[in-house]
Amino acid sequence: MAWLNEDRLSELFSTYGPAVRARCRAICGNDADADEALQETFLSAWNARARFDGRHPLAWLQVIGRNTSLQVLRRRRPWADSPEAWLQAPDPRGAPAPTQVDAVRILDGFKPEDAAILRLRYAEDWRIHEIAEHLGTSQRSVRRRLERLERRARAVLRLQEVAA
């Protein structure tokens, strides 16, 4: 007989839900995806209840939450093979107009893939390892590339400030 029943699941949600949601939020980068991941985490926990022995429920839920959050991130990515198509999409964060103008000016000077890497890192909050996996390269390569792109972006910003 499974340790987890409806009452215990409700108790786990009340007790550990906030901690699991915080973990999901840290991975997903926004509240909407974190809420979705939290719901899916507890649904997955319910579906896996026969394999759970009742020991270390927070650790068990955190592992499910981490995996679920990564699945949510993979599903929400608007492009798989075409950074150019993603660059044409509106920024989902709805940044203030001056920020959007500055970002557009900065990104206009970059190759599409470089601009996409910057947007993934800073607009979409992708982790270095996720960008590396997506590009099929090493984390070290992505870090170095981001360092060069950041230096270049800062230089563009300084030039804009001088021109203004």
N, C-alpha and C positions, 0 to 999 in steps of 0.2 A: 504494500500500500504506500502511496506517495505521501511524503511529509507535508507537501504544500497543498493546501485546500483554499477555497475562496476566502475564508476568514483570515487565514495566515497571509495570503497574497495582499489583501487589503491592509493588514498590519505592516507588512514589509514596505508597501507603498508609502504609508504614513510615516514610517520610521526612516526609511532609506531613500525615498523618492527625491528629496531635496539634494542629497549628496550625489545621487546618480545623475540628476538633471544638471548639476554643476559640472560634472565630468563631461556630459554630452555637450553642454554649452561651450566648454573649453575646446572641444574637438570641432564642433560644427561652426562656431564663430558667430552664431546668431540665435535669437530666442525661438523663432519659428521652427528651425531645423532641430533645435535641442528638444522642444516639446514633442515633435514628431518622433525623434529618437527615443525619448523617454517612454512614450506610449508603446512603441515597438519593442522596447526592452522588456517591459512588463508582460507584453503579449508573448514574447519569446520565452520568458521565464515560465509563464503559465504552460506553454506548449512543451517545455522541457522539464516539467515538474516531476515526472517519473524518475528522472536521473539525478535529482537533487536530494541530498541526504539531510539537509537542514543545518549543516555546519558552514560557518563563514558566509552568511547570506550577503553581506555587503560586498565582499570580494567577488562572489559569484555574480551579483548584479552589475558590478563595475566592469567586469570582463564582457558581459553581454552588452552593456551600455556602450563600451568602447567599440566593439565590433559593429553594433547597430549604427552608431554615429558615423563610422567610416562608410558603411553602406549608404547612409543618407547622403553623405558628401558625394559619393560616386554617382548617385542618381541625379543630383541637382546640377551637376556640371553641364553647362550648356553646349559644350563642344568637346569632341573627342579627337578629331583629326585636323580641324581647321581653326587655328588661332585667329586668322583673318576674319572668319565669320563671327567669332566671339567678340572681337574688337568692335564690330559694327553694332552689337547689341547695346542697349542702354545700360548704364551702370545701375545694378540692382539696389545699391545702397542709397540712391537719391541724394547725393552730396549737394551742398549748397551751390548755387550757380557760380560764384567766383572760383570755388574749388574745382568745379567741373571744367571751367574754362582753362585754369592753370594746368590741370591734368591733361586736357586735350592738347594744349600747346606743347607740353613736355613730350607726350607720347607721339605727336606728329613727327618728331624728328627721329624716331626709332624704327628699326625694321619691325614688321608685324609680330614676329615671334618674340623679339625682345620686349616689345610693349606688352604682349600677352603675359610674359613671365612677370613683369612688374605688376600688372593688374592682378594676376593670380596671387602673388605674394601679399600685396598691400590692400587691394580692394576686396579680394575673396578670402584672404587669410589662409591660403594654402600653406602647409608646412613645406620645408625644404625637401624632405624625403618624398612628399607627394608630387612635387614638381619634377623631381628627378625621375621618379617612377613613370610619370606621364610622358616625359621626354625620352625615356630610355637611356638615361645617362647617370653619372654618379652624383651623389650629394655634394661632393667637393667641387665638381664642375659647376653645379648650379650656384653654390656659394660664391665662387670666384666670378661667375658671370653676373650675379646680382651685385656684387661689390663694384664691378666696372660700370654697370648700368646705373647704380645709385650715384656714383661719382659724376657720371655724365648728366644725370637728372639734376643734381645739385648745381652743376655748372650752368645748365640751362636756366635754372631759377635765378642764379646770381646775375646772369646776363639780362634776364627780364627785369630784375629789380633796378639794375643800372639804367636800362632803357626807359623805365617808367618815371 
